[in-house]
Amino acid sequence: MTKPVQATSPAAVPVFLSLGFRPLYICGCAWALISVAIWIFAPSIVPAPFFAVAWHAHEMLWGFIATIAVGFLLTASATWTGFNPMKGLPLAAISLAWLAARVAYLAGGTGAFITGMVLESIFFGYSAIRLMQVMLKGKSVRNYGVPALVLGLGASNVLFLLATLQGDYLLVIDRFNTGMLFMAVLTILIARRVIPFFAGRMVPGLDIPMLVNSGRVQLAIGSLAIVAGLLKFSLVMAACLAVVGAIGLYQLVRWKPLNVLHKPMLWILYLGYLGLAAGLLAAAAHLSGLGGLYLARAAAHVHIIGMGGFAVLIIGMVTRTALGHTGRPLALDGSMLASYWLMVAAVLLRLIALWPSTFSGTLLHAAATAWIASLALYLFRYIPILTQPRADAAPRAPAPATQPPRPHAPAGSK
């Protein structure tokens, strides 16, 4: 059961800074568009100590995906607990810290790189602290693990950046996989709750189980996979990822996917969860050496999870939750439905491009173009929504008109 969010004075806090999703959805999606354009069309501008592949991996996972997740959690936690964890000046400060980190990484040089790492650590660390504060204040016991996962994302980011500073490519890849696992566990925690809830609300008469017990097992084994990865127990990690992925497929079947095909806001979330589950199974196959030629490359399962899972879920979540939290009808126009299909096309083209062929370069550019178009449509349609007051907000009462007093009629007049 959700709790009412504490009232916010419109005069005290600008609309744009009233909830975390407003600035961070715009920042994350805009940067996903810009950074992919840089990576595909102008990778030479990425300066040392970053090298191009490390910068691309970092900006996709921590600069885009994790940023959207933090924006969602800063908003959803207000509903879960009844208390808004961040608004006004603190929200503006972490948004500016996030933006300054992006600039610092592209500025080049060790000093700017370390500055970016510090700023990004402030972003994740302060967000985790504020999330834990409202969880404790609202006694939201079932969500106590959420701030820890956000903190884990921040810690894995620091480890990745330190490995990059050392120039150790293999260690960079290892640290990236650790961060991706933290993000996968956090995504499972969010998606397993919101997908059946959204489906039950949008499709009348659809009864979908929350599958709490399987979700707990999934999160426990996912956490074990992170530990196994840190300890270099590859086969244990592979087994854990296979179980988590298999549970995800089981959950999808129980959520009655055929009943939501007429609702784009739902099937896009189902498709993203399918991509996440399939990607975890692909990662398990890669780690155990059973993936064959295609899955032998780490890039395969990374893109299945990152694009087919995270990115597809994100395009569904940033549309649905932005409408819901701004008091607008849960309905898509043609441009947003096009953005869904463009994102799906970007995923398919990118995964096909991973197979070595004479067309790989062309397919890669086509995937990037579809990705950029999808996010550009989102920003074009949703920036006005994210920067304006709720559509269902009560209009402010107009100030009473001041009228000059009527003069008294002179004595004896009619």
CORMO-V101944 format. One record per residue. RES is the residue in three letters. BURIAL is b if it has 16 or more other ideal C-beta (glycine too) atoms within 10 Angstrom, else e. Layout:
RES&BURIAL ; RES&BURIAL
//
This chain:
MET&e ; THR&e ; LYS&e ; PRO&e ; VAL&b ; GLN&e ; ALA&e ; THR&b ; SER&e ; PRO&e ; ALA&e ; ALA&e ; VAL&b ; PRO&e ; VAL&b ; PHE&e ; LEU&b ; SER&b ; LEU&b ; GLY&b ; PHE&b ; ARG&b ; PRO&b ; LEU&b ; TYR&b ; ILE&b ; CYS&b ; GLY&b ; CYS&b ; ALA&b ; TRP&b ; ALA&b ; LEU&b ; ILE&b ; SER&b ; VAL&b ; ALA&e ; ILE&b ; TRP&b ; ILE&b ; PHE&e ; ALA&e ; PRO&e ; SER&e ; ILE&e ; VAL&b ; PRO&e ; ALA&e ; PRO&b ; PHE&b ; PHE&e ; ALA&e ; VAL&b ; ALA&b ; TRP&b ; HIS&b ; ALA&b ; HIS&b ; GLU&b ; MET&b ; LEU&b ; TRP&b ; GLY&b ; PHE&b ; ILE&b ; ALA&b ; THR&b ; ILE&b ; ALA&b ; VAL&b ; GLY&b ; PHE&b ; LEU&b ; LEU&b ; THR&b ; ALA&b ; SER&b ; ALA&b ; THR&e ; TRP&b ; THR&b ; GLY&b ; PHE&b ; ASN&b ; PRO&b ; MET&b ; LYS&b ; GLY&e ; LEU&e ; PRO&e ; LEU&b ; ALA&b ; ALA&e ; ILE&b ; SER&b ; LEU&e ; ALA&b ; TRP&b ; LEU&e ; ALA&b ; ALA&b ; ARG&b ; VAL&e ; ALA&b ; TYR&b ; LEU&b ; ALA&e ; GLY&e ; GLY&e ; THR&e ; GLY&e ; ALA&b ; PHE&b ; ILE&e ; THR&b ; GLY&b ; MET&b ; VAL&e ; LEU&b ; GLU&b ; SER&b ; ILE&b ; PHE&b ; PHE&b ; GLY&b ; TYR&b ; SER&b ; ALA&b ; ILE&e ; ARG&b ; LEU&b ; MET&b ; GLN&b ; VAL&b ; MET&b ; LEU&e ; LYS&e ; GLY&b ; LYS&e ; SER&b ; VAL&e ; ARG&e ; ASN&b ; TYR&e ; GLY&b ; VAL&b ; PRO&b ; ALA&e ; LEU&b ; VAL&b ; LEU&b ; GLY&b ; LEU&b ; GLY&b ; ALA&b ; SER&b ; ASN&b ; VAL&b ; LEU&b ; PHE&b ; LEU&b ; LEU&e ; ALA&b ; THR&b ; LEU&b ; GLN&e ; GLY&e ; ASP&e ; TYR&e ; LEU&e ; LEU&e ; VAL&b ; ILE&b ; ASP&b ; ARG&b ; PHE&b ; ASN&b ; THR&b ; GLY&b ; MET&b ; LEU&b ; PHE&b ; MET&b ; ALA&b ; VAL&b ; LEU&b ; THR&b ; ILE&b ; LEU&b ; ILE&b ; ALA&b ; ARG&b ; ARG&b ; VAL&b ; ILE&b ; PRO&b ; PHE&e ; PHE&b ; ALA&b ; GLY&b ; ARG&e ; MET&e ; VAL&b ; PRO&e ; GLY&e ; LEU&b ; ASP&e ; ILE&b ; PRO&e ; MET&b ; LEU&b ; VAL&e ; ASN&e ; SER&b ; GLY&b ; ARG&e ; VAL&e ; GLN&b ; LEU&b ; ALA&e ; ILE&b ; GLY&b ; SER&b ; LEU&b ; ALA&b ; ILE&b ; VAL&e ; ALA&b ; GLY&b ; LEU&e ; LEU&e ; LYS&e ; PHE&e ; SER&e ; LEU&e ; VAL&b ; MET&b ; ALA&b ; ALA&b ; CYS&b ; LEU&b ; ALA&b ; VAL&b ; VAL&b ; GLY&b ; ALA&e ; ILE&b ; GLY&b ; LEU&e ; TYR&e ; GLN&b ; LEU&b ; VAL&e ; ARG&e ; TRP&b ; LYS&b ; PRO&b ; LEU&e ; ASN&e ; VAL&b ; LEU&e ; HIS&e ; LYS&b ; PRO&b ; MET&b ; LEU&b ; TRP&b ; ILE&b ; LEU&b ; TYR&b ; LEU&b ; GLY&b ; TYR&b ; LEU&b ; GLY&b ; LEU&b ; ALA&b ; ALA&b ; GLY&b ; LEU&b ; LEU&b ; ALA&b ; ALA&b ; ALA&b ; ALA&b ; HIS&b ; LEU&b ; SER&b ; GLY&e ; LEU&e ; GLY&b ; GLY&e ; LEU&e ; TYR&b ; LEU&b ; ALA&e ; ARG&e ; ALA&e ; ALA&b ; ALA&b ; HIS&b ; VAL&b ; HIS&b ; ILE&b ; ILE&b ; GLY&b ; MET&b ; GLY&b ; GLY&b ; PHE&b ; ALA&b ; VAL&b ; LEU&b ; ILE&b ; ILE&b ; GLY&b ; MET&b ; VAL&b ; THR&b ; ARG&b ; THR&b ; ALA&b ; LEU&b ; GLY&b ; HIS&b ; THR&b ; GLY&e ; ARG&e ; PRO&e ; LEU&e ; ALA&e ; LEU&b ; ASP&e ; GLY&e ; SER&e ; MET&b ; LEU&e ; ALA&e ; SER&b ; TYR&b ; TRP&e ; LEU&b ; MET&b ; VAL&b ; ALA&b ; ALA&b ; VAL&b ; LEU&b ; LEU&b ; ARG&b ; LEU&b ; ILE&e ; ALA&b ; LEU&b ; TRP&e ; PRO&e ; SER&e ; THR&e ; PHE&e ; SER&e ; GLY&e ; THR&e ; LEU&b ; LEU&b ; HIS&e ; ALA&b ; ALA&b ; ALA&b ; THR&b ; ALA&b ; TRP&b ; ILE&b ; ALA&b ; SER&b ; LEU&b ; ALA&b ; LEU&b ; TYR&b ; LEU&b ; PHE&e ; ARG&b ; TYR&b ; ILE&e ; PRO&e ; ILE&b ; LEU&b ; THR&e ; GLN&e ; PRO&e ; ARG&e ; ALA&e ; ASP&e ; ALA&e ; ALA&e ; PRO&e ; ARG&e ; ALA&e ; PRO&e ; ALA&e ; PRO&e ; ALA&e ; THR&e ; GLN&e ; PRO&e ; PRO&e ; ARG&e ; PRO&e ; HIS&e ; ALA&e ; PRO&e ; ALA&e ; GLY&e ; SER&e ; LYS&e
//
